[in-house]
Structure formats: C-alpha cells, structure tokens
Amino acid sequence: MANESKETLISGDKKTPIVYFVLPCYNEVEGLNHTADVLRQKMTQLINESLIDSRSRVLFVDDGSHDGTWELIEKIHASDANLFGGVKLAHNRGHQNALYAGLMAAYSAGCDAAISMDADLQDDVDASDEMIKQFSEQHCEIVYGVRSSREKDTWFKRNTANLFYSVFAWMGAETISNHADYRLMGKASLEALSQYREVNLFLRGIVPTLGFKTGKVYYKRGIREAGESKYPLKKMIAFAIEGITSFSTKPLKFVTSIGVLSILVGLGMLIYVIVSVFTNHAVIGWGSMMCSLWLIGGFLMLSLGIVGEYVGKIYLETKQRPRYYVETSL
C-alpha cells in the first residue's frame, strides 16, 4: 500500500511540475503591469487545471533598466510574493545574459522546468499549455515555441529573418527556424546549459546542441502592448553577426577562398598584360587600375573585419570575466 502511494505521488509530481516563467526586462515599465496581470491569470489557470504545481512562479529579470522597472518589479512582488519573483543585474549585460541569469536562478530554486519568453508578451502565453503537456506527458526535455507565420512582419524584417536562418544553416550551425527564445527547458537541459562557460552567449544556437528529446509548439506572434522594441535594425544585425561568428568558422574559410580567387584573377590579369605587350595592344588603363585597387582593398578590409570578429571573441573568452553580477533577488 505504501509503494502504491509512493508511485501515485511520483506520478502526481510528473503531472504537476514546478514551472518558472523567466522574463528578461529592459526598460519595460510601461507594459510590465499588464504582463503581470496576464501571467497571473495564466498561472491560476494552469494551477487549477493541475498542469503545474502551486509552487510555480514568474521570475522577472531586470537587465540594468533605468526607467524604474526594478521598482515596479518590487511592487508586483509585494502584491503576491509567492507568485512573482525578481532578479536585478548590477549592470546592463544584454538580453542573452539576462535570460541566462533568469534560467540559472530558476534552476537553483529547484524548478522542474523553466519557460523563457519576452516581457512584451508578443509570444503567445497560451502556447505554454501545450509546452507543459509535451514536457509532462511526452517527456520532451526541451520544447520550442515556433512562429507559424510572419505575416505581421514588414517585408524587410520577414525576408532578413529568413535569410538569417538560411545562412546560419548553410554555415553548419544548428538552429530552429522561426524560433527566438520562447521555449521550455527541463531540469536536465538546464543543468547541461549551466556547464557552458563562454562569454559570447547565443542561446538559440547553444540549446539545440544540448541534445535531449525535443518538441515544437506553433503559435502566432502578437503585437507589442506597450513600449518600444528593444531590437532595432542595428541590434538585429549585431545579434546576427554574434550568432554566426559564435557557431561557425565558415566566414574564415570564405575569406581564404576569396583570397585564392583574388590571386587567380591577378595571375589572369598578369598573363593578359604580358600578351598585350607582345601583341602591341597594351593600353595604359588608369580606370582599370583604380578599380582593381579598390576591389582588392575592399576584400582586404572585409577579411580583416571578419578575422577581427573572431580575434575579439578570443580576447573576451581568455579574460574569463563573469557574465553578470546579481545585485539583488526577490
């Protein structure tokens, strides 16, 4: 009888895991109250349906905001300390580091799974129901939230996003197309993630390399309720470069190929000049000379830039500086 009760308890624990929602925040004071209200309703529904344990929480991670975001997080925590928690980083360290800090805080708190999502709630929070079911019932250790369409994006953003995923795949790095950072990770995958010590974090590339059984949940991305996007074009380009150079050495090989091609073109031009001299067709070409100089100069600058990206990453990794400091937590 005791064994039967133990088995029932274990079965119950599997059906009702402790789940933490982890939301990185940077200057989100305009929309955070709305986010808290939505997540309060969602958590209540999940608990009532016995999909998650009543000890589950929402964890806001303040990434060095300067608009009163942390003060608002403290107020939300004070309204329901059991449901809402917070982590304040001592300085702005970027979205990926803030997300990692939140995931590690959730892991340290003893959660069974953590769901990461953006604080603007453009990710459909209702998709978390299916994520939790796949985790509990199908034993998927990682469940990715994947956008079913990009019809709400501008033509430019839609096509540049598709180009990024195509280039990333071509360079041999693992990624999930149309997946950002909306995902569920179980305790085992969080433990594996904690072993990654690199400074240059790109979780969209790291998580697929962890292994484990995975699943996907498709959803439609909504619109931002308040505030402005924290990823303008400049940051998106920087993020793409960060991802590519963190997971592939093909750009370096591409530079080598361009160098070989340039040498072959130079040899071809040399042969052409020699033949022209012997056939009395030599013409002093200032224009062609200048074009050649600019072309070669451009390739050299591009090559130095790509190599510089990798040298810079090596420089940062060898210093072994901590990714972030947690100033306080709730």
Secondary structure, DSSP 8 states (H G I E B T S, - for coil): -HHHHHHHHHHHHHHS--EEEEEEESS-TTTHHHHHHHHHHHHHHHHHTTSS-TT-EEEEEE-S-SSSHHHHHHHHHHH-TTTEEEEEESS---HHHHHHHHHHHHHHTT-SEEEE--TT--S-TTHHHHHHHHHHHS--SEEEEEES--TTS-HHHHHHHHHHHHHHHHTT----TTEEEEEEEEHHHHHHHTT---SS--HHHHGGGG-S-EEEEEE-----SSS--S--HHHHHHHHHHHHHHH--HHHHHHHHHHHHHHHHHHHHHHHHHHHHHTT-----HHHHHHHHHHHHHHHHHHHHHHHHHHHHHHHHHHT--S--EEEE-
